[in-house]
Amino acid sequence: MSHKIEKTIIIGSGPAGYTAAIYTARALLNPILITGDLIGGQLTTTTEVENYPGYVTGISGPLIMETLRKQAERFGTQIINDVVVSLDTQNRPFKIKTRNNEFLSHSVIIATGASPLWLNAENETQFKSNGISTCATCDGAFFRDEDLVVVGGGDSAMEEAIFLTRYARKVTIIHRREEFRASKIMLERARSNPQIEFKTNFSVKKWLLNEKQELSGALLQNTKDSSEETLNFTGAFIAIGHKPNTDFLDENIKINTEGYILTPENTMTSVPGIFSCGDVSASSQRYKQAITAAGEGCKAAMDCEKWLEEFKF
C-alpha cells in the first residue's frame, strides 16, 4: 500500500473517467485513474461512432477512447490498469483497494459506467457489436431498410423500436411474456406504429447465421409450450436493461432502487469528497451517450477541484 495521500483518484476509464482526468490533470491535481476491467469502457465494444461531435465522417469507438487516454496522459494523469474491489468511505482519507494495491485519496471520482445486460443466447458472443447491439441511438443508422428485432418489454425496448423505424423496413419486438413492463403510453405508441410488429411469449434460444457468417435471424422458443420457430432478420437490439458497476461501493454511498449512484448536489454523492459521473449516475440513466458521459466527467472534475480548494487539501 502506498502511504502517499493523493488529491484525487478516478475510478473508470470511459468517456466520463478520461474527461475527468483531463480536467483534474490540467488543474494540477495529479490524478490517478484506475481503468477497471473494460479499459476504455463500452465504446471499445462498438465499431463506428457517428454521433460524437467533431468527427465529420465518424470514428471507431476504440480510437476515440485511445485518443482520450493519450490526452489525459499528456496532462500528467497516471493511468493504472487495475480493478477497484472496495472503496472505504468510513475514514479520511478514503481508502481505495484494487486487486493489486491500495491507495489513499482526499477525493474520489466514480466513473465506472453501467454494463448492458445480454441474453447470452447461443452464438451471441460472435455477433456482439457485429449485428447485435444494445444501443439503437448509436447503431440504428447502420441498418437502413433492413428487418430488425428488439428484445425486451420495458419503456427502453419501446423507445428503441420506435427510434429504429426511422431506418428499418420493419421492427419486431420479441418479449418473453404477454404483458409488458412498459408504460401504457409507450406501449401504445409502439402498437400504433405500422412498422412495428410484436412477438410475445417467445425468447431467443439461438442466433442464426448465414453462409457468410452474418446474422440472419434467430431460433425462438415459445415460453408457454416450448415450441420453436425461426424468425429472419439482419439486425438485433437487446433492450433488457443495464447493471450499474457499483459492486465495490460501501453502504455510505446512496444508490437508487436500480443501483445507480444518487448525486443530490451537482455531481457530489451522499459522501462529501466523492463524486459520480457518467452512466453509473442516476442522473444519466435516461441518456447513456458518450457525449453526456464526457460532459458529466467535466462537471465532476470541476466540482472536485472546487471542493478540494474549499477544504484546502
GUDREN-459469 format. One record per residue (C-alpha): residue in one letter; z, x, y. Coordinates in nm, 3 decimals. Layout:
% GUDREN-459469
["A" [Z X Y]] ...
This chain:
% GUDREN-459469
["M" [0.000 0.000 0.000]] ["S" [-0.088 0.118 0.347]] ["H" [0.216 0.115 0.578]] ["K" [-0.003 0.109 0.886]] ["I" [0.007 -0.226 1.064]] ["E" [-0.343 -0.343 1.155]] ["K" [-0.411 -0.555 1.461]] ["T" [-0.630 -0.796 1.268]] ["I" [-0.774 -0.840 0.921]] ["I" [-1.068 -1.068 0.849]] ["I" [-1.096 -1.227 0.506]] ["G" [-1.451 -1.323 0.412]] ["S" [-1.799 -1.185 0.472]] ["G" [-2.025 -1.479 0.553]] ["P" [-2.165 -1.556 0.900]] ["A" [-1.817 -1.654 1.023]] ["G" [-1.647 -1.340 0.895]] ["Y" [-1.909 -1.096 1.016]] ["T" [-1.933 -1.262 1.358]] ["A" [-1.554 -1.250 1.393]] ["A" [-1.576 -0.881 1.301]] ["I" [-1.842 -0.812 1.565]] ["Y" [-1.633 -0.975 1.839]] ["T" [-1.296 -0.827 1.739]] ["A" [-1.451 -0.482 1.699]] ["R" [-1.612 -0.499 2.044]] ["A" [-1.267 -0.599 2.176]] ["L" [-1.138 -0.268 2.033]] ["L" [-0.911 -0.436 1.777]] ["N" [-1.038 -0.208 1.497]] ["P" [-1.071 -0.490 1.245]] ["I" [-1.072 -0.453 0.869]] ["L" [-1.296 -0.703 0.689]] ["I" [-1.232 -0.776 0.320]] ["T" [-1.553 -0.914 0.173]] ["G" [-1.444 -1.128 -0.122]] ["D" [-1.643 -1.168 -0.445]] ["L" [-1.963 -1.306 -0.293]] ["I" [-2.043 -1.032 -0.044]] ["G" [-2.237 -1.189 0.241]] ["G" [-2.138 -1.545 0.148]] ["Q" [-2.357 -1.837 0.048]] ["L" [-2.659 -1.723 0.248]] ["T" [-2.710 -1.440 -0.001]] ["T" [-2.796 -1.705 -0.263]] ["T" [-3.075 -1.856 -0.050]] ["T" [-3.430 -1.734 -0.019]] ["E" [-3.596 -1.827 0.309]] ["V" [-3.391 -1.942 0.610]] ["E" [-3.597 -2.113 0.879]] ["N" [-3.331 -2.277 1.097]] ["Y" [-3.125 -1.976 1.208]] ["P" [-3.203 -1.912 1.577]] ["G" [-3.401 -1.605 1.667]] ["Y" [-3.631 -1.580 1.365]] ["V" [-3.960 -1.749 1.453]] ["T" [-4.118 -1.717 1.109]] ["G" [-3.794 -1.740 0.910]] ["I" [-3.592 -1.470 0.737]] ["S" [-3.434 -1.426 0.396]] ["G" [-3.066 -1.512 0.366]] ["P" [-2.967 -1.172 0.221]] ["L" [-3.147 -0.994 0.509]] ["I" [-2.957 -1.198 0.771]] ["M" [-2.628 -1.101 0.609]] ["E" [-2.725 -0.735 0.571]] ["T" [-2.814 -0.728 0.942]] ["L" [-2.483 -0.892 1.042]] ["R" [-2.290 -0.646 0.827]] ["K" [-2.460 -0.347 0.990]] ["Q" [-2.395 -0.495 1.333]] ["A" [-2.024 -0.535 1.252]] ["E" [-2.009 -0.177 1.121]] ["R" [-2.190 -0.047 1.429]] ["F" [-1.896 -0.152 1.647]] ["G" [-1.641 0.003 1.414]] ["T" [-1.545 -0.266 1.164]] ["Q" [-1.405 -0.118 0.844]] ["I" [-1.554 -0.319 0.558]] ["I" [-1.377 -0.316 0.222]] ["N" [-1.540 -0.465 -0.088]] ["D" [-1.237 -0.629 -0.243]] ["V" [-1.088 -0.974 -0.308]] ["V" [-0.772 -1.112 -0.147]] ["V" [-0.537 -1.259 -0.408]] ["S" [-0.246 -1.357 -0.181]] ["L" [-0.153 -1.391 0.184]] ["D" [0.220 -1.377 0.258]] ["T" [0.300 -1.561 0.581]] ["Q" [0.678 -1.566 0.528]] ["N" [0.734 -1.237 0.708]] ["R" [0.588 -1.049 1.004]] ["P" [0.364 -0.856 0.993]] ["F" [0.159 -1.057 0.744]] ["K" [0.106 -0.903 0.402]] ["I" [-0.242 -0.931 0.252]] ["K" [-0.262 -0.839 -0.115]] ["T" [-0.601 -0.765 -0.272]] ["R" [-0.695 -0.679 -0.628]] ["N" [-0.673 -0.309 -0.543]] ["N" [-0.447 -0.271 -0.239]] ["E" [-0.204 -0.424 0.010]] ["F" [-0.234 -0.442 0.387]] ["L" [-0.009 -0.534 0.679]] ["S" [-0.150 -0.701 0.988]] ["H" [-0.028 -0.870 1.304]] ["S" [-0.305 -1.130 1.278]] ["V" [-0.546 -1.266 1.018]] ["I" [-0.879 -1.445 1.047]] ["I" [-0.965 -1.650 0.738]] ["A" [-1.340 -1.694 0.685]] ["T" [-1.361 -1.741 0.309]] ["G" [-1.601 -2.036 0.315]] ["A" [-1.645 -2.313 0.062]] ["S" [-1.832 -2.294 -0.266]] ["P" [-2.072 -2.574 -0.360]] ["L" [-1.993 -2.746 -0.687]] ["W" [-2.264 -2.722 -0.952]] ["L" [-2.331 -2.935 -1.258]] ["N" [-2.351 -2.637 -1.495]] ["A" [-2.615 -2.817 -1.698]] ["E" [-2.833 -2.621 -1.940]] ["N" [-3.086 -2.388 -1.766]] ["E" [-2.914 -2.438 -1.428]] ["T" [-2.847 -2.072 -1.354]] ["Q" [-3.212 -1.968 -1.357]] ["F" [-3.307 -2.241 -1.108]] ["K" [-3.029 -2.190 -0.855]] ["S" [-3.199 -2.140 -0.517]] ["N" [-3.528 -2.149 -0.706]] ["G" [-3.593 -2.519 -0.748]] ["I" [-3.232 -2.639 -0.734]] ["S" [-3.042 -2.633 -0.405]] ["T" [-2.713 -2.759 -0.266]] ["C" [-2.836 -2.795 0.094]] ["A" [-3.116 -3.032 0.196]] ["T" [-3.096 -2.924 0.560]] ["C" [-3.151 -2.563 0.452]] ["D" [-3.422 -2.608 0.191]] ["G" [-3.577 -2.954 0.224]] ["A" [-3.881 -2.834 0.417]] ["F" [-3.990 -2.618 0.122]] ["F" [-4.055 -2.930 -0.088]] ["R" [-4.320 -3.115 0.112]] ["D" [-4.496 -3.401 -0.069]] ["E" [-4.304 -3.340 -0.391]] ["D" [-4.095 -3.567 -0.612]] ["L" [-3.727 -3.472 -0.574]] ["V" [-3.388 -3.575 -0.709]] ["V" [-3.044 -3.577 -0.555]] ["V" [-2.744 -3.571 -0.789]] ["G" [-2.429 -3.735 -0.653]] ["G" [-2.275 -4.061 -0.542]] ["G" [-2.096 -3.994 -0.214]] ["D" [-2.198 -4.001 0.152]] ["S" [-2.330 -3.647 0.132]] ["A" [-2.567 -3.746 -0.151]] ["M" [-2.698 -4.039 0.054]] ["E" [-2.738 -3.819 0.362]] ["E" [-2.923 -3.554 0.160]] ["A" [-3.157 -3.813 0.007]] ["I" [-3.234 -3.979 0.340]] ["F" [-3.299 -3.641 0.502]] ["L" [-3.530 -3.536 0.218]] ["T" [-3.754 -3.841 0.267]] ["R" [-3.888 -3.663 0.577]] ["Y" [-4.063 -3.421 0.343]] ["A" [-4.070 -3.562 -0.009]] ["R" [-4.308 -3.813 -0.162]] ["K" [-4.018 -3.973 -0.350]] ["V" [-3.646 -3.907 -0.389]] ["T" [-3.445 -4.030 -0.688]] ["I" [-3.065 -4.040 -0.665]] ["I" [-2.903 -3.969 -1.001]] ["H" [-2.544 -4.088 -1.038]] ["R" [-2.325 -4.096 -1.346]] ["R" [-2.170 -4.433 -1.259]] ["E" [-2.284 -4.777 -1.148]] ["E" [-2.053 -4.774 -0.845]] ["F" [-2.085 -4.526 -0.560]] ["R" [-1.820 -4.343 -0.360]] ["A" [-2.048 -4.356 -0.059]] ["S" [-1.958 -4.580 0.234]] ["K" [-2.131 -4.918 0.242]] ["I" [-2.337 -4.829 0.547]] ["M" [-2.469 -4.503 0.398]] ["L" [-2.544 -4.668 0.065]] ["E" [-2.731 -4.949 0.240]] ["R" [-2.935 -4.701 0.441]] ["A" [-3.039 -4.525 0.123]] ["R" [-3.113 -4.851 -0.061]] ["S" [-3.327 -4.979 0.226]] ["N" [-3.540 -4.664 0.233]] ["P" [-3.863 -4.733 0.040]] ["Q" [-3.895 -4.367 -0.065]] ["I" [-3.557 -4.363 -0.241]] ["E" [-3.501 -4.481 -0.598]] ["F" [-3.176 -4.494 -0.795]] ["K" [-3.096 -4.382 -1.146]] ["T" [-2.739 -4.493 -1.220]] ["N" [-2.527 -4.436 -1.530]] ["F" [-2.709 -4.111 -1.601]] ["S" [-2.609 -3.745 -1.593]] ["V" [-2.823 -3.432 -1.611]] ["K" [-2.797 -3.279 -1.958]] ["K" [-3.066 -3.014 -1.923]] ["W" [-3.304 -2.888 -1.655]] ["L" [-3.661 -2.864 -1.784]] ["L" [-3.923 -2.601 -1.711]] ["N" [-4.299 -2.582 -1.739]] ["E" [-4.519 -2.305 -1.883]] ["K" [-4.487 -2.115 -1.553]] ["Q" [-4.108 -2.119 -1.591]] ["E" [-4.080 -2.350 -1.290]] ["L" [-3.854 -2.653 -1.264]] ["S" [-4.043 -2.958 -1.396]] ["G" [-3.772 -3.220 -1.443]] ["A" [-3.456 -3.297 -1.635]] ["L" [-3.334 -3.442 -1.959]] ["L" [-3.097 -3.721 -1.859]] ["Q" [-2.823 -3.871 -2.072]] ["N" [-2.700 -4.226 -2.035]] ["T" [-2.326 -4.220 -1.970]] ["K" [-2.279 -4.559 -2.142]] ["D" [-2.472 -4.533 -2.468]] ["S" [-2.561 -4.157 -2.478]] ["S" [-2.933 -4.232 -2.499]] ["E" [-3.161 -3.971 -2.344]] ["E" [-3.475 -3.980 -2.132]] ["T" [-3.688 -3.738 -1.932]] ["L" [-3.741 -3.759 -1.556]] ["N" [-4.016 -3.549 -1.397]] ["F" [-3.976 -3.383 -1.054]] ["T" [-4.018 -3.042 -0.895]] ["G" [-3.706 -3.001 -0.684]] ["A" [-3.340 -3.096 -0.716]] ["F" [-3.045 -3.110 -0.478]] ["I" [-2.689 -3.121 -0.607]] ["A" [-2.452 -3.305 -0.373]] ["I" [-2.126 -3.343 -0.562]] ["G" [-1.909 -3.165 -0.309]] ["H" [-1.768 -2.824 -0.217]] ["K" [-1.450 -2.641 -0.306]] ["P" [-1.292 -2.451 -0.015]] ["N" [-1.195 -2.097 -0.110]] ["T" [-0.824 -2.124 -0.034]] ["D" [-0.653 -2.041 -0.365]] ["F" [-0.487 -1.733 -0.214]] ["L" [-0.304 -1.921 0.065]] ["D" [0.069 -1.989 0.066]] ["E" [0.221 -2.328 0.148]] ["N" [0.282 -2.247 0.515]] ["I" [-0.086 -2.279 0.597]] ["K" [-0.154 -2.651 0.614]] ["I" [-0.466 -2.788 0.446]] ["N" [-0.610 -3.140 0.426]] ["T" [-0.632 -3.351 0.111]] ["E" [-0.956 -3.181 0.010]] ["G" [-0.817 -2.831 0.054]] ["Y" [-0.978 -2.736 0.387]] ["I" [-0.766 -2.548 0.641]] ["L" [-0.640 -2.752 0.935]] ["T" [-0.669 -2.597 1.281]] ["P" [-0.462 -2.816 1.516]] ["E" [-0.520 -2.592 1.818]] ["N" [-0.865 -2.431 1.861]] ["T" [-0.904 -2.207 1.555]] ["M" [-0.531 -2.140 1.507]] ["T" [-0.387 -2.261 1.178]] ["S" [-0.038 -2.402 1.133]] ["V" [0.088 -2.042 1.126]] ["P" [0.070 -1.864 1.467]] ["G" [-0.137 -1.549 1.439]] ["I" [-0.352 -1.679 1.154]] ["F" [-0.690 -1.822 1.244]] ["S" [-0.956 -2.002 1.043]] ["C" [-1.331 -2.031 1.094]] ["G" [-1.647 -2.137 0.915]] ["D" [-1.683 -2.358 0.609]] ["V" [-1.323 -2.310 0.495]] ["S" [-1.203 -2.503 0.802]] ["A" [-1.164 -2.880 0.810]] ["S" [-1.344 -2.880 1.145]] ["S" [-1.661 -2.755 0.971]] ["Q" [-1.667 -2.996 0.677]] ["R" [-1.940 -3.201 0.837]] ["Y" [-2.174 -2.916 0.923]] ["K" [-2.178 -2.631 0.670]] ["Q" [-2.450 -2.440 0.852]] ["A" [-2.477 -2.065 0.907]] ["I" [-2.510 -2.109 1.283]] ["T" [-2.198 -2.326 1.314]] ["A" [-2.003 -2.082 1.097]] ["A" [-2.112 -1.792 1.318]] ["G" [-2.007 -1.988 1.627]] ["E" [-1.664 -2.052 1.479]] ["G" [-1.632 -1.684 1.391]] ["C" [-1.684 -1.606 1.759]] ["K" [-1.421 -1.863 1.861]] ["A" [-1.167 -1.734 1.608]] ["A" [-1.215 -1.377 1.726]] ["M" [-1.166 -1.474 2.090]] ["D" [-0.860 -1.686 2.007]] ["C" [-0.718 -1.399 1.804]] ["E" [-0.777 -1.146 2.081]] ["K" [-0.603 -1.367 2.339]] ["W" [-0.311 -1.430 2.104]] ["L" [-0.261 -1.060 2.036]] ["E" [-0.280 -0.988 2.408]] ["E" [-0.029 -1.263 2.490]] ["F" [0.228 -1.129 2.244]] ["K" [0.149 -0.764 2.327]] ["F" [0.058 -0.649 1.978]] 
